[in-house]
Amino acid sequence: MSNTRLIFGFHAVTSRLRQNPGSIREVFLDFTRRDQRVRDLTKFAETQSVRLILCNEARLAAMSGSTRHQGVAANIDTNHRHIDLEDVLETLTEPALFLVLDGVQDPHNLGACLRVADAFGVHAMIAPKNRAVGLTATVHKVACGAADVVPYISVTNLARTLREMKHHGVWIIGTTAKGNSELQFAKIDGPVAWVLGAEGGGMRRLTRETCDQLISIPMLGSVESLNVSVSAGICLFETYRQRKDRKL
């Protein structure tokens, strides 16, 4: 029997509809909402032949165990995974945003990275099959549902995948203590993939050499490095900030 899980909130449900509609059993909508956001989601769900169920706010709150459902929830099949880079790229209607992890083997770090990725609208997380923890039960627990929302793509050859992303116009930015520029001076524009290595070892040499740009996060204290999920959050926030400023 398929394993199902509930996701809720406009970002989570819309992202799943765009990236993996086949995994959605049904979408629940608050029937009192009539705004454009709901109309757009409804139209898109219908084009994907996803079943829509109208319900009241109380039912959504009971289902999600939260009042932060924003009037939308979805039942998803967690066994139906979306792991192909080409499929992700083809569904995007906005500049791509990827998070690439090279050598992260701690499940708590990966789970935290997935939460950060979901918070900032990352379209997919990419990691090598070897020297990486993968989606374990601990990762799912730490991710608090983000592992079911953010597509996780496991690849055999990370450098080759980065080159493939370049062919699709994605700018590859690596983070390192010895970057060519600091984050606050970097121009982050268009489709972007952030590449982070594990604490201590950092990115592997070939991964680093495949990057289009190397940046560093300014450090003012005595510690030499940050937790990978903290670094990811800083880089993704700066991406969000610059993209938002350009829209103003």
N, C-alpha and C positions, 0 to 999 in steps of 0.2 A: 504494500500500500504506500502511496506517495506521502512524503512528509510535507506538511503544509505549515505556513507561518504567516502571521498578520503583519503587514507594514502599514504605516499611516503617515499622513502629512503630504502636502502637494509635491514637494521635491522628491520624496521617496517613491511615491506612486508614479509620477510623471517620468522619472528616470527609468523605472522598471518598464513602463509602457514603451518608451523609446528604444530601450536597449534589449529587452527580453520579453516581449509581449506574450510569447508562448508559455511563459511560466505563470501567468496570472490566471487564477480560477475565476474570480469575479472582483468587481470594484464596487464598493459601497459609497454612496454619496448622500450628504445631508440634503433632503428635498427642499429645505427652506432657502438654500443658497441659489442665487440667480446671477451672480457676477460673471464677468468675462473669463476669469480663471477657471471657473467650473464649466462654462460653455466650451472653452478650448479643450479641457480634459475630456469632457463627454464626447465631443466630436472625434478626438483622436482615438479614444477607446472604441468607438463604434467602427472606425476605419480598420481597426485591428481585430474586429469581431470579438471583443471582450465583453462578457456579460456585465450589465450595470444593474445594481440594486439600489433603489431609493429607500432611505430610512431616516429616522429622526436622530437628533443630536444625542439623546440619551442612549440609544442603542450603540452608536459609534463610541461613546465614552465607555460603555460597559465592555465592548469588544476590545478596545485598545488599552483599557485600564488607565486612561489619561484624558484630560480635557484639552490636550494640545494636538488633537487629531486634525484640526483645520477643516473638518467637514468631509474628509475623504480617507478611505482605508481600502486595502486590497488583500485578498487571500492569495498567497503565492505557493507554488510548488517548488520547494527548495532542492528537489532532485533534478530539476530542469535548469541546467546551468548554461550560461552564455559566456563562452571562453574564446571566441574568435576575434582577433583584432580587426580584421576586415569588416566583420558585421558591425562592430562598434562604430568604426569610422563612417560606414555607409548610413548609419541612422542619425548622425549628428546634424543639427540645424544651427549650431553655434560653434565658435572656435573650440577645438579639442583641448581637453585638459587631462593629462595622464600623470599618475604617480608611479615611478619605477623604483623598486627596491632591490638592491644588489647585495645578497648575502645576509639578509635579516633572518636569524634563526630562533629568536626568542618569540614565543607565541603571544606574550603580553604586548610586546612592541608592535607586532603585526596587527593585533586586534586594535590597539590604540591608533595605529596609522589608518586603519579602515574607518574608524570613527571620524578622524580628522578629514579623510578623503570625502566622506559623505557630507560632512558639514560644509565643505567648500565646493561641492558640486563636481568632484572628479568623475570623469566618465568611465574610467577603468583603472585598476591597479595591475601592474605587470611585475612579475618576478620570475627568476629562473627556477626550473624544476629541481636542480641540485643546489646544495648550500642554501636552502630556504626552508622555512618551517612548514609552509602550506596551510590549508584551512583545517586546522584541528578543532576538537571540541572546545579547547581552551580559548582559541582564537575567536570562535563564535561567541563564547560567553563574554569575553572582554570587549568585543566589538559592539555588543548591545544591539544587534539587528543590522548593523552596517554591512556585515558579511553577506547578507541576503539582498542588499540594495546595490552595492558597488561591485560591478563585474570584476572578478579576479582571474587574470589570464596568466597561466603558467606556461613558460616557453623553454624550449630546449637550448637555444642559443640566444642569449640576451643581446649581444652585440649585433647579431644579424637582425633581430627584431627592431633594435634602435635604428638601424640603417633602413629598414622597411618603413618605419615611421617617418624618416626623413623624406623618403620618396613621396609620401603623402603630404608633405609640407609642414610637418611637425618640427618645431625648433627644440632641440634637446639641450637642456640645461642641467649640468651636474653641480653638486655641492661638495666643496672641499675646503679644508683649512687654508689651502694655498691657491685660492681662486684668482683669476685675472682681475676681478673687480668685486666690490662688496655689494650685497643685495640691494641696498638702498639706491645704488647708482645704476643698477641694471635696468634696461628697457625690456619689459616683458610684454610682448605684443603677438597677436595671432595665436595659432595652435601651439601648445607648449606641452612638453613632457619634463617633469622634474625627476632627476635621478639622484637617489640617496643611497649611501652604503651603510653597513652596520657600524655601530659604535666601535671604535678601536681600529678595525681594519679598513673601514671606508670602502670606496668603490674599487673593484679590481682594475688592473692596468688597462686591459682592452676596453672595458666599459668606459673608463675615464677618457681614453683616447678617441672614442666614438662620439663623445659629446661635442656639440657645436660651441658651447660656452661653459666656462667654469666660474662659479661665483662662490664667495664665502659669506657666512653670516657674521657680522661684527660681534666680537666678544670683549666685554669690558671688565669682566671679573677674573678670578683666578683659575676657574675650570677651563680645560682645553677643548671640550666638546659637549654637545647637547645630546639628549636622548633623540633617537631618530624620529619619533612621533612629534616631538617638540619642534625639531628642525623642519619637518614636513609642514606643520601648522604655520610656522613663520613664513615659509616660502609660498604656501598656498594663499595665505592672507594677503601677502604683498601682490600676488597675481590678481586676486579679487579686487584689491584697492586700485591697482592701476587700470584694470578693465572698467571698473565703475567710474573712475575719474574721466576716462576717455568718452564715456557715454553722456556725461554732464554737459 
